[in-house]
Amino acid sequence: MSEKEEDGDSDEIKIILIGDSGVGKTNLINTCVGLGFNDSENPTVTGYFNSKTMTVNDKTYTLNLWDTAGQESYRGLTQLFFRGAEIIILVYDITSKKTFESLDEWYEISEDTINNEHVYGIVGNKNDLYINAEVTEEEGEEFAKSKNSKFKLVSAKATPKNFIRFVEELVMDYKKIDISERTMSVRLNKDNRDKNKEHKSKMKEKCGKCKNS
């Protein structure tokens, strides 16, 4: 157990939203943290950060949510924000096929950049405009399945709570990995201790034979 857990402080989880410019990443974060929807939100140039405290399964977490620039001209700089991300949310606009087709590239960039354990979520945003959809729900689900990820259709404008619940699900998925890692770490430490004890025992036995010879 970490010092944070012993002191009752919240764990921190880094979450990044990636995808093309204009898909609604900033508004998803703003509505998630309670700032509300802004119809005239300007494109994010480098990165935008906000945080939210969330309780999942009786455990409190501080979610550090990063919105990254979607323009290609800022892509190299954007990758700097990827490092250390534990939850990656790929976002597309359901009314724009182009933003959906870009997800593969965003996925590859993130996989090449992030070295730590992480989980993915796929979000089709602007579901309030479903009449103008260029991407079907089935296409979104199929893409998510190909990346072994969860999928959700949301609307930052009309149904922000759906996105918040989706984030909760991803936090639970990530913590399952975290628990698995800790279990494996404990097991490896125990194995190493057992091997050290066995080695010391053999060395003592060997030394004892040397003294008696």
N, C-alpha and C positions, 0 to 999 in steps of 0.2 A: 504494500500500500504506500502511495506517495505521501509526502508531507502535506500536499494540498488536500488530499482525501482525509488525512488524519485531522487537519485543522478545520475541516468542513467547508473549505473553499471550493469554488466551482472549477471543473476542468475546462480548458480552452480547446476549441476545435476550429481549425481554419477551413473555411468554405470558400471556394471560388466559383463564380458564374462566368462561363465563357461562351462565345458565340459571336456571330456577326453584329455589326453596328445596327441599332434600331430594333432589335428583337425584344427589348423591354427589360433588360437585366437590372438597370438602375431602379426602375419602378418596382420590380419584384423585391429587391432588397428594401426599398423604402416602405412598401406596404407591409413587409415582414416585420420591420422594427417599429411600425406604428406611425410612420411619417405621412402616409397617405399617397394617393396616386396623383401624378402631375402630367397633364396632357401635353405640356410644352417642354418636357424634359430634354435638355441638350445632350448630344452624344458624349460619352465619357472619353476624354482625351488620353489619359494614362491609366489611372486606377482610382477607384472610389471605395472607401471603407466605411463600414458601420458595424455595430455589434448588437447582439440581442442575448438576453438571458433566457434560457429555456429549460424546463424541467421535464425530463423523459424517464419514465420508470423510477420515479422518486429520486432521481439524481439530477442535480443542477449543473448546467453547462453554460459557458460563455461562448457563443458562436460569433467568430470574427468573420464577417461576410465581405468578400472582395468582389467588386464589379470591375471587369477588365475591358480595356478598349477593344472594340471589334474591328476598327479600320486596319487594313493591311499595312499601312504605312507605320503603324505603331506596334506591329506584331512582335518585333524583337524586344521592345521594351516591356510589352505585356507579359512575355514569358518570365520576366523577373518576379512577377507576382505569383507564378505557379509554384515556386519552390516551397516545400513544406505543407502543401495543401493536402488535407485529409479527406475532404469531400469535394468532388468536382461535379458541378451541375452544368451540363451542356444545354443551351437554350436556343430554340429556333422560333420563328414567327410562323404560325400555321397558314398565314395568308401569303407567304413567300417561299416558294419551292427552293429558291437559291440559298436561303439561310439554312434550310434543312440539308441540302446537298453539301454544305460547308462543314457539317458536323464531323464527317470522317477526318477531315484535315485537322480540325480542332482537337479531336480525340488523339490523333497521332502526335501532334505537337505536345500535348499534355503528357502522354506516355513517354515521350523522349526526354521530358524535362523533370518529371516528378519521380524521385527514387524511393520515397517512403511508402508505407502501406496506405492505400486509399480506396475509396468506393466512388462509383459514378451514379448520377441520376440524369435522366433525359426529360426535358420539359418542353412541351409545345405550348407557347404563350399566345395570348390574344384569342382565347377560345370564345370570347364574346362576339368575335367576328367570324364565327364558324360558317356563315353563309358564303363568305368570300374565301374559304379555305382552299389552298392549293396542295395541301398535304393531308392525307387521310389519317384517322386515328390508327388504323391498321398498319400504315407505313411507319408511324412513330413507334408503335409497339414492336414491330419487326426489327427496326434499327436497335432499339433498346435490348431486345433479346440477343442480337448479334454481339453486343458489348457486355452481356451478362449484367445488365443494369435495370433498375426500376424505371418506370415511365409514368408521366402524368400530364394530362391536358389541364392548363390553368388559365386564369385571366387575372393579371395584376390589377386590372381596373374593376372587374365585376366579382371575382371570387378569390380574393387574396388568401382567405383561410385555407383554401385547397393547397396552396403553395406552402403555407406554414406547416400543415399536416404532413406534406411530402418531405419537408426538411426533417421533421421529427422521425419519419421512417428511415431516412438516410443516416441520421445520428445513431439510431438503434443498430442499423447494419454495420456502421463503422465500429461501434463499441463491441460488437460480436467479434470482429477481427482483433480488436484491442485485447479482449479477454482471452482469445485464442493465443495471441502472441505471449501474453503474460503466463498463461498455462504452460506453453512450450518453453518459455524462459525458465520457469520454476523446475520443469522436468529436466532441462539441460543442466541447470545448476546442480540438481540432485545427482544426476549421472556423473557429473564432473567430480562432485564430492566423494561419491562412491569409488570412482576410479582412483582418486588421490589416496583415499584410505587403503584401497587394495595395494596401490603402489608402495605406500609407506610400510604396510604390513610385510610385503615381500622383501623390502629393503632391510627391515629389522631382522627378518628371518635369515636373510643372506649374511648380514653382519654377525648374527649369532653363530652361524656355521663357521665364519672366518675366525672368530675368537676361540672356538673349540678345536680348531684344526692345529 
